[in-house]
Amino acid sequence: MAAVDDEAIRVQAILKDLIRTPSPSGAEGTAGNAGSMVGKVHAAASLHGTAVTSQAVGPTSENVIEVLDGVERDLIIMGRRVGSGG
């Protein structure tokens, strides 16, 4: 149980840090910039032991791509914030 609690605390710390990180549209940062939103997401995804890469979408913005191996084929999950909608 302690291991689960420790993992939850670690994950909560990552999420709190992401929430506090400025991420203006078109300037989310790059994987090479550890202090940017993209840098932090890339680092967190890399902890999973999966293949993680990034794709440039602008001069100051990249998408993070994490490839999860599947039983029958690979699954690629891409995430990008599109707006707050409200």
Phi and psi restraints in degrees (range 20) as a CNS / XPLOR table:
assign (resid 1 and name C) (resid 2 and name N)
       (resid 2 and name CA) (resid 2 and name C) 1.0 -61.9 20.0 2
assign (resid 2 and name N) (resid 2 and name CA)
       (resid 2 and name C) (resid 3 and name N) 1.0 -36.7 20.0 2
assign (resid 2 and name C) (resid 3 and name N)
       (resid 3 and name CA) (resid 3 and name C) 1.0 -64.2 20.0 2
assign (resid 3 and name N) (resid 3 and name CA)
       (resid 3 and name C) (resid 4 and name N) 1.0 -39.1 20.0 2
assign (resid 3 and name C) (resid 4 and name N)
       (resid 4 and name CA) (resid 4 and name C) 1.0 -65.1 20.0 2
assign (resid 4 and name N) (resid 4 and name CA)
       (resid 4 and name C) (resid 5 and name N) 1.0 -44.7 20.0 2
assign (resid 4 and name C) (resid 5 and name N)
       (resid 5 and name CA) (resid 5 and name C) 1.0 -61.9 20.0 2
assign (resid 5 and name N) (resid 5 and name CA)
       (resid 5 and name C) (resid 6 and name N) 1.0 -42.8 20.0 2
assign (resid 5 and name C) (resid 6 and name N)
       (resid 6 and name CA) (resid 6 and name C) 1.0 -62.1 20.0 2
assign (resid 6 and name N) (resid 6 and name CA)
       (resid 6 and name C) (resid 7 and name N) 1.0 -41.4 20.0 2
assign (resid 6 and name C) (resid 7 and name N)
       (resid 7 and name CA) (resid 7 and name C) 1.0 -65.7 20.0 2
assign (resid 7 and name N) (resid 7 and name CA)
       (resid 7 and name C) (resid 8 and name N) 1.0 -41.2 20.0 2
assign (resid 7 and name C) (resid 8 and name N)
       (resid 8 and name CA) (resid 8 and name C) 1.0 -62.0 20.0 2
assign (resid 8 and name N) (resid 8 and name CA)
       (resid 8 and name C) (resid 9 and name N) 1.0 -41.2 20.0 2
assign (resid 8 and name C) (resid 9 and name N)
       (resid 9 and name CA) (resid 9 and name C) 1.0 -63.4 20.0 2
assign (resid 9 and name N) (resid 9 and name CA)
       (resid 9 and name C) (resid 10 and name N) 1.0 -42.8 20.0 2
assign (resid 9 and name C) (resid 10 and name N)
       (resid 10 and name CA) (resid 10 and name C) 1.0 -63.2 20.0 2
assign (resid 10 and name N) (resid 10 and name CA)
       (resid 10 and name C) (resid 11 and name N) 1.0 -45.6 20.0 2
assign (resid 10 and name C) (resid 11 and name N)
       (resid 11 and name CA) (resid 11 and name C) 1.0 -65.7 20.0 2
assign (resid 11 and name N) (resid 11 and name CA)
       (resid 11 and name C) (resid 12 and name N) 1.0 -41.2 20.0 2
assign (resid 11 and name C) (resid 12 and name N)
       (resid 12 and name CA) (resid 12 and name C) 1.0 -61.2 20.0 2
assign (resid 12 and name N) (resid 12 and name CA)
       (resid 12 and name C) (resid 13 and name N) 1.0 -39.2 20.0 2
assign (resid 12 and name C) (resid 13 and name N)
       (resid 13 and name CA) (resid 13 and name C) 1.0 -64.0 20.0 2
assign (resid 13 and name N) (resid 13 and name CA)
       (resid 13 and name C) (resid 14 and name N) 1.0 -41.6 20.0 2
assign (resid 13 and name C) (resid 14 and name N)
       (resid 14 and name CA) (resid 14 and name C) 1.0 -62.4 20.0 2
assign (resid 14 and name N) (resid 14 and name CA)
       (resid 14 and name C) (resid 15 and name N) 1.0 -46.9 20.0 2
assign (resid 14 and name C) (resid 15 and name N)
       (resid 15 and name CA) (resid 15 and name C) 1.0 -63.7 20.0 2
assign (resid 15 and name N) (resid 15 and name CA)
       (resid 15 and name C) (resid 16 and name N) 1.0 -42.4 20.0 2
assign (resid 15 and name C) (resid 16 and name N)
       (resid 16 and name CA) (resid 16 and name C) 1.0 -61.5 20.0 2
assign (resid 16 and name N) (resid 16 and name CA)
       (resid 16 and name C) (resid 17 and name N) 1.0 -40.6 20.0 2
assign (resid 16 and name C) (resid 17 and name N)
       (resid 17 and name CA) (resid 17 and name C) 1.0 -64.7 20.0 2
assign (resid 17 and name N) (resid 17 and name CA)
       (resid 17 and name C) (resid 18 and name N) 1.0 -41.9 20.0 2
assign (resid 17 and name C) (resid 18 and name N)
       (resid 18 and name CA) (resid 18 and name C) 1.0 -63.1 20.0 2
assign (resid 18 and name N) (resid 18 and name CA)
       (resid 18 and name C) (resid 19 and name N) 1.0 -41.0 20.0 2
assign (resid 18 and name C) (resid 19 and name N)
       (resid 19 and name CA) (resid 19 and name C) 1.0 -62.1 20.0 2
assign (resid 19 and name N) (resid 19 and name CA)
       (resid 19 and name C) (resid 20 and name N) 1.0 -35.6 20.0 2
assign (resid 19 and name C) (resid 20 and name N)
       (resid 20 and name CA) (resid 20 and name C) 1.0 -82.6 20.0 2
assign (resid 20 and name N) (resid 20 and name CA)
       (resid 20 and name C) (resid 21 and name N) 1.0 -8.9 20.0 2
assign (resid 20 and name C) (resid 21 and name N)
       (resid 21 and name CA) (resid 21 and name C) 1.0 -85.9 20.0 2
assign (resid 21 and name N) (resid 21 and name CA)
       (resid 21 and name C) (resid 22 and name N) 1.0 121.2 20.0 2
assign (resid 21 and name C) (resid 22 and name N)
       (resid 22 and name CA) (resid 22 and name C) 1.0 -60.5 20.0 2
assign (resid 22 and name N) (resid 22 and name CA)
       (resid 22 and name C) (resid 23 and name N) 1.0 140.9 20.0 2
assign (resid 22 and name C) (resid 23 and name N)
       (resid 23 and name CA) (resid 23 and name C) 1.0 -148.5 20.0 2
assign (resid 23 and name N) (resid 23 and name CA)
       (resid 23 and name C) (resid 24 and name N) 1.0 67.1 20.0 2
assign (resid 23 and name C) (resid 24 and name N)
       (resid 24 and name CA) (resid 24 and name C) 1.0 -64.8 20.0 2
assign (resid 24 and name N) (resid 24 and name CA)
       (resid 24 and name C) (resid 25 and name N) 1.0 143.5 20.0 2
assign (resid 24 and name C) (resid 25 and name N)
       (resid 25 and name CA) (resid 25 and name C) 1.0 -55.1 20.0 2
assign (resid 25 and name N) (resid 25 and name CA)
       (resid 25 and name C) (resid 26 and name N) 1.0 130.4 20.0 2
assign (resid 25 and name C) (resid 26 and name N)
       (resid 26 and name CA) (resid 26 and name C) 1.0 85.3 20.0 2
assign (resid 26 and name N) (resid 26 and name CA)
       (resid 26 and name C) (resid 27 and name N) 1.0 -4.3 20.0 2
assign (resid 26 and name C) (resid 27 and name N)
       (resid 27 and name CA) (resid 27 and name C) 1.0 -137.6 20.0 2
assign (resid 27 and name N) (resid 27 and name CA)
       (resid 27 and name C) (resid 28 and name N) 1.0 41.1 20.0 2
assign (resid 27 and name C) (resid 28 and name N)
       (resid 28 and name CA) (resid 28 and name C) 1.0 -71.5 20.0 2
assign (resid 28 and name N) (resid 28 and name CA)
       (resid 28 and name C) (resid 29 and name N) 1.0 -16.0 20.0 2
assign (resid 28 and name C) (resid 29 and name N)
       (resid 29 and name CA) (resid 29 and name C) 1.0 102.5 20.0 2
assign (resid 29 and name N) (resid 29 and name CA)
       (resid 29 and name C) (resid 30 and name N) 1.0 -175.2 20.0 2
assign (resid 29 and name C) (resid 30 and name N)
       (resid 30 and name CA) (resid 30 and name C) 1.0 -126.0 20.0 2
assign (resid 30 and name N) (resid 30 and name CA)
       (resid 30 and name C) (resid 31 and name N) 1.0 161.3 20.0 2
assign (resid 30 and name C) (resid 31 and name N)
       (resid 31 and name CA) (resid 31 and name C) 1.0 -60.6 20.0 2
assign (resid 31 and name N) (resid 31 and name CA)
       (resid 31 and name C) (resid 32 and name N) 1.0 -30.0 20.0 2
assign (resid 31 and name C) (resid 32 and name N)
       (resid 32 and name CA) (resid 32 and name C) 1.0 -75.2 20.0 2
assign (resid 32 and name N) (resid 32 and name CA)
       (resid 32 and name C) (resid 33 and name N) 1.0 -12.2 20.0 2
assign (resid 32 and name C) (resid 33 and name N)
       (resid 33 and name CA) (resid 33 and name C) 1.0 -102.0 20.0 2
assign (resid 33 and name N) (resid 33 and name CA)
       (resid 33 and name C) (resid 34 and name N) 1.0 96.4 20.0 2
assign (resid 33 and name C) (resid 34 and name N)
       (resid 34 and name CA) (resid 34 and name C) 1.0 -60.0 20.0 2
assign (resid 34 and name N) (resid 34 and name CA)
       (resid 34 and name C) (resid 35 and name N) 1.0 -23.5 20.0 2
assign (resid 34 and name C) (resid 35 and name N)
       (resid 35 and name CA) (resid 35 and name C) 1.0 -86.9 20.0 2
assign (resid 35 and name N) (resid 35 and name CA)
       (resid 35 and name C) (resid 36 and name N) 1.0 -8.9 20.0 2
assign (resid 35 and name C) (resid 36 and name N)
       (resid 36 and name CA) (resid 36 and name C) 1.0 -85.7 20.0 2
assign (resid 36 and name N) (resid 36 and name CA)
       (resid 36 and name C) (resid 37 and name N) 1.0 165.4 20.0 2
assign (resid 36 and name C) (resid 37 and name N)
       (resid 37 and name CA) (resid 37 and name C) 1.0 -57.6 20.0 2
assign (resid 37 and name N) (resid 37 and name CA)
       (resid 37 and name C) (resid 38 and name N) 1.0 -47.3 20.0 2
assign (resid 37 and name C) (resid 38 and name N)
       (resid 38 and name CA) (resid 38 and name C) 1.0 -64.4 20.0 2
assign (resid 38 and name N) (resid 38 and name CA)
       (resid 38 and name C) (resid 39 and name N) 1.0 -41.1 20.0 2
assign (resid 38 and name C) (resid 39 and name N)
       (resid 39 and name CA) (resid 39 and name C) 1.0 -60.3 20.0 2
assign (resid 39 and name N) (resid 39 and name CA)
       (resid 39 and name C) (resid 40 and name N) 1.0 -41.9 20.0 2
assign (resid 39 and name C) (resid 40 and name N)
       (resid 40 and name CA) (resid 40 and name C) 1.0 -69.5 20.0 2
assign (resid 40 and name N) (resid 40 and name CA)
       (resid 40 and name C) (resid 41 and name N) 1.0 -41.9 20.0 2
assign (resid 40 and name C) (resid 41 and name N)
       (resid 41 and name CA) (resid 41 and name C) 1.0 -65.1 20.0 2
assign (resid 41 and name N) (resid 41 and name CA)
       (resid 41 and name C) (resid 42 and name N) 1.0 -42.2 20.0 2
assign (resid 41 and name C) (resid 42 and name N)
       (resid 42 and name CA) (resid 42 and name C) 1.0 -60.6 20.0 2
assign (resid 42 and name N) (resid 42 and name CA)
       (resid 42 and name C) (resid 43 and name N) 1.0 -45.3 20.0 2
assign (resid 42 and name C) (resid 43 and name N)
       (resid 43 and name CA) (resid 43 and name C) 1.0 -63.1 20.0 2
assign (resid 43 and name N) (resid 43 and name CA)
       (resid 43 and name C) (resid 44 and name N) 1.0 -42.9 20.0 2
assign (resid 43 and name C) (resid 44 and name N)
       (resid 44 and name CA) (resid 44 and name C) 1.0 -65.3 20.0 2
assign (resid 44 and name N) (resid 44 and name CA)
       (resid 44 and name C) (resid 45 and name N) 1.0 -42.3 20.0 2
assign (resid 44 and name C) (resid 45 and name N)
       (resid 45 and name CA) (resid 45 and name C) 1.0 -65.6 20.0 2
assign (resid 45 and name N) (resid 45 and name CA)
       (resid 45 and name C) (resid 46 and name N) 1.0 -33.8 20.0 2
assign (resid 45 and name C) (resid 46 and name N)
       (resid 46 and name CA) (resid 46 and name C) 1.0 -66.0 20.0 2
assign (resid 46 and name N) (resid 46 and name CA)
       (resid 46 and name C) (resid 47 and name N) 1.0 -20.4 20.0 2
assign (resid 46 and name C) (resid 47 and name N)
       (resid 47 and name CA) (resid 47 and name C) 1.0 -69.6 20.0 2
assign (resid 47 and name N) (resid 47 and name CA)
       (resid 47 and name C) (resid 48 and name N) 1.0 -15.2 20.0 2
assign (resid 47 and name C) (resid 48 and name N)
       (resid 48 and name CA) (resid 48 and name C) 1.0 -79.3 20.0 2
assign (resid 48 and name N) (resid 48 and name CA)
       (resid 48 and name C) (resid 49 and name N) 1.0 -12.1 20.0 2
assign (resid 48 and name C) (resid 49 and name N)
       (resid 49 and name CA) (resid 49 and name C) 1.0 78.9 20.0 2
assign (resid 49 and name N) (resid 49 and name CA)
       (resid 49 and name C) (resid 50 and name N) 1.0 16.7 20.0 2
assign (resid 49 and name C) (resid 50 and name N)
       (resid 50 and name CA) (resid 50 and name C) 1.0 -102.1 20.0 2
assign (resid 50 and name N) (resid 50 and name CA)
       (resid 50 and name C) (resid 51 and name N) 1.0 172.9 20.0 2
assign (resid 50 and name C) (resid 51 and name N)
       (resid 51 and name CA) (resid 51 and name C) 1.0 -77.2 20.0 2
assign (resid 51 and name N) (resid 51 and name CA)
       (resid 51 and name C) (resid 52 and name N) 1.0 124.6 20.0 2
assign (resid 51 and name C) (resid 52 and name N)
       (resid 52 and name CA) (resid 52 and name C) 1.0 -128.8 20.0 2
assign (resid 52 and name N) (resid 52 and name CA)
       (resid 52 and name C) (resid 53 and name N) 1.0 133.1 20.0 2
assign (resid 52 and name C) (resid 53 and name N)
       (resid 53 and name CA) (resid 53 and name C) 1.0 -142.3 20.0 2
assign (resid 53 and name N) (resid 53 and name CA)
       (resid 53 and name C) (resid 54 and name N) 1.0 178.0 20.0 2
assign (resid 53 and name C) (resid 54 and name N)
       (resid 54 and name CA) (resid 54 and name C) 1.0 -133.4 20.0 2
assign (resid 54 and name N) (resid 54 and name CA)
       (resid 54 and name C) (resid 55 and name N) 1.0 159.2 20.0 2
assign (resid 54 and name C) (resid 55 and name N)
       (resid 55 and name CA) (resid 55 and name C) 1.0 -132.8 20.0 2
assign (resid 55 and name N) (resid 55 and name CA)
       (resid 55 and name C) (resid 56 and name N) 1.0 122.7 20.0 2
assign (resid 55 and name C) (resid 56 and name N)
       (resid 56 and name CA) (resid 56 and name C) 1.0 -66.8 20.0 2
assign (resid 56 and name N) (resid 56 and name CA)
       (resid 56 and name C) (resid 57 and name N) 1.0 133.4 20.0 2
assign (resid 56 and name C) (resid 57 and name N)
       (resid 57 and name CA) (resid 57 and name C) 1.0 -122.1 20.0 2
assign (resid 57 and name N) (resid 57 and name CA)
       (resid 57 and name C) (resid 58 and name N) 1.0 -1.0 20.0 2
assign (resid 57 and name C) (resid 58 and name N)
       (resid 58 and name CA) (resid 58 and name C) 1.0 -179.3 20.0 2
assign (resid 58 and name N) (resid 58 and name CA)
       (resid 58 and name C) (resid 59 and name N) 1.0 174.2 20.0 2
assign (resid 58 and name C) (resid 59 and name N)
       (resid 59 and name CA) (resid 59 and name C) 1.0 -64.6 20.0 2
assign (resid 59 and name N) (resid 59 and name CA)
       (resid 59 and name C) (resid 60 and name N) 1.0 -25.8 20.0 2
assign (resid 59 and name C) (resid 60 and name N)
       (resid 60 and name CA) (resid 60 and name C) 1.0 -126.9 20.0 2
assign (resid 60 and name N) (resid 60 and name CA)
       (resid 60 and name C) (resid 61 and name N) 1.0 26.9 20.0 2
assign (resid 60 and name C) (resid 61 and name N)
       (resid 61 and name CA) (resid 61 and name C) 1.0 -150.0 20.0 2
assign (resid 61 and name N) (resid 61 and name CA)
       (resid 61 and name C) (resid 62 and name N) 1.0 134.4 20.0 2
assign (resid 61 and name C) (resid 62 and name N)
       (resid 62 and name CA) (resid 62 and name C) 1.0 -133.0 20.0 2
assign (resid 62 and name N) (resid 62 and name CA)
       (resid 62 and name C) (resid 63 and name N) 1.0 155.2 20.0 2
assign (resid 62 and name C) (resid 63 and name N)
       (resid 63 and name CA) (resid 63 and name C) 1.0 -93.6 20.0 2
assign (resid 63 and name N) (resid 63 and name CA)
       (resid 63 and name C) (resid 64 and name N) 1.0 145.4 20.0 2
assign (resid 63 and name C) (resid 64 and name N)
       (resid 64 and name CA) (resid 64 and name C) 1.0 -98.6 20.0 2
assign (resid 64 and name N) (resid 64 and name CA)
       (resid 64 and name C) (resid 65 and name N) 1.0 132.8 20.0 2
assign (resid 64 and name C) (resid 65 and name N)
       (resid 65 and name CA) (resid 65 and name C) 1.0 -122.4 20.0 2
assign (resid 65 and name N) (resid 65 and name CA)
       (resid 65 and name C) (resid 66 and name N) 1.0 122.9 20.0 2
assign (resid 65 and name C) (resid 66 and name N)
       (resid 66 and name CA) (resid 66 and name C) 1.0 -116.3 20.0 2
assign (resid 66 and name N) (resid 66 and name CA)
       (resid 66 and name C) (resid 67 and name N) 1.0 127.0 20.0 2
assign (resid 66 and name C) (resid 67 and name N)
       (resid 67 and name CA) (resid 67 and name C) 1.0 -102.5 20.0 2
assign (resid 67 and name N) (resid 67 and name CA)
       (resid 67 and name C) (resid 68 and name N) 1.0 120.2 20.0 2
assign (resid 67 and name C) (resid 68 and name N)
       (resid 68 and name CA) (resid 68 and name C) 1.0 -102.4 20.0 2
assign (resid 68 and name N) (resid 68 and name CA)
       (resid 68 and name C) (resid 69 and name N) 1.0 122.9 20.0 2
assign (resid 68 and name C) (resid 69 and name N)
       (resid 69 and name CA) (resid 69 and name C) 1.0 -68.9 20.0 2
assign (resid 69 and name N) (resid 69 and name CA)
       (resid 69 and name C) (resid 70 and name N) 1.0 130.2 20.0 2
assign (resid 69 and name C) (resid 70 and name N)
       (resid 70 and name CA) (resid 70 and name C) 1.0 -106.5 20.0 2
assign (resid 70 and name N) (resid 70 and name CA)
       (resid 70 and name C) (resid 71 and name N) 1.0 173.4 20.0 2
assign (resid 70 and name C) (resid 71 and name N)
       (resid 71 and name CA) (resid 71 and name C) 1.0 -70.5 20.0 2
assign (resid 71 and name N) (resid 71 and name CA)
       (resid 71 and name C) (resid 72 and name N) 1.0 -45.0 20.0 2
assign (resid 71 and name C) (resid 72 and name N)
       (resid 72 and name CA) (resid 72 and name C) 1.0 -97.6 20.0 2
assign (resid 72 and name N) (resid 72 and name CA)
       (resid 72 and name C) (resid 73 and name N) 1.0 -32.7 20.0 2
assign (resid 72 and name C) (resid 73 and name N)
       (resid 73 and name CA) (resid 73 and name C) 1.0 -161.9 20.0 2
assign (resid 73 and name N) (resid 73 and name CA)
       (resid 73 and name C) (resid 74 and name N) 1.0 170.2 20.0 2
assign (resid 73 and name C) (resid 74 and name N)
       (resid 74 and name CA) (resid 74 and name C) 1.0 -75.8 20.0 2
assign (resid 74 and name N) (resid 74 and name CA)
       (resid 74 and name C) (resid 75 and name N) 1.0 151.2 20.0 2
assign (resid 74 and name C) (resid 75 and name N)
       (resid 75 and name CA) (resid 75 and name C) 1.0 -120.0 20.0 2
assign (resid 75 and name N) (resid 75 and name CA)
       (resid 75 and name C) (resid 76 and name N) 1.0 128.3 20.0 2
assign (resid 75 and name C) (resid 76 and name N)
       (resid 76 and name CA) (resid 76 and name C) 1.0 -110.8 20.0 2
assign (resid 76 and name N) (resid 76 and name CA)
       (resid 76 and name C) (resid 77 and name N) 1.0 126.6 20.0 2
assign (resid 76 and name C) (resid 77 and name N)
       (resid 77 and name CA) (resid 77 and name C) 1.0 -112.2 20.0 2
assign (resid 77 and name N) (resid 77 and name CA)
       (resid 77 and name C) (resid 78 and name N) 1.0 123.4 20.0 2
assign (resid 77 and name C) (resid 78 and name N)
       (resid 78 and name CA) (resid 78 and name C) 1.0 -120.4 20.0 2
assign (resid 78 and name N) (resid 78 and name CA)
       (resid 78 and name C) (resid 79 and name N) 1.0 137.4 20.0 2
assign (resid 78 and name C) (resid 79 and name N)
       (resid 79 and name CA) (resid 79 and name C) 1.0 -128.0 20.0 2
assign (resid 79 and name N) (resid 79 and name CA)
       (resid 79 and name C) (resid 80 and name N) 1.0 139.4 20.0 2
assign (resid 79 and name C) (resid 80 and name N)
       (resid 80 and name CA) (resid 80 and name C) 1.0 -153.6 20.0 2
assign (resid 80 and name N) (resid 80 and name CA)
       (resid 80 and name C) (resid 81 and name N) 1.0 129.6 20.0 2
assign (resid 80 and name C) (resid 81 and name N)
       (resid 81 and name CA) (resid 81 and name C) 1.0 -74.4 20.0 2
assign (resid 81 and name N) (resid 81 and name CA)
       (resid 81 and name C) (resid 82 and name N) 1.0 130.8 20.0 2
assign (resid 81 and name C) (resid 82 and name N)
       (resid 82 and name CA) (resid 82 and name C) 1.0 -108.0 20.0 2
assign (resid 82 and name N) (resid 82 and name CA)
       (resid 82 and name C) (resid 83 and name N) 1.0 -14.7 20.0 2
assign (resid 82 and name C) (resid 83 and name N)
       (resid 83 and name CA) (resid 83 and name C) 1.0 154.2 20.0 2
assign (resid 83 and name N) (resid 83 and name CA)
       (resid 83 and name C) (resid 84 and name N) 1.0 167.6 20.0 2
assign (resid 83 and name C) (resid 84 and name N)
       (resid 84 and name CA) (resid 84 and name C) 1.0 -90.9 20.0 2
assign (resid 84 and name N) (resid 84 and name CA)
       (resid 84 and name C) (resid 85 and name N) 1.0 -19.8 20.0 2
assign (resid 84 and name C) (resid 85 and name N)
       (resid 85 and name CA) (resid 85 and name C) 1.0 65.9 20.0 2
assign (resid 85 and name N) (resid 85 and name CA)
       (resid 85 and name C) (resid 86 and name N) 1.0 22.1 20.0 2
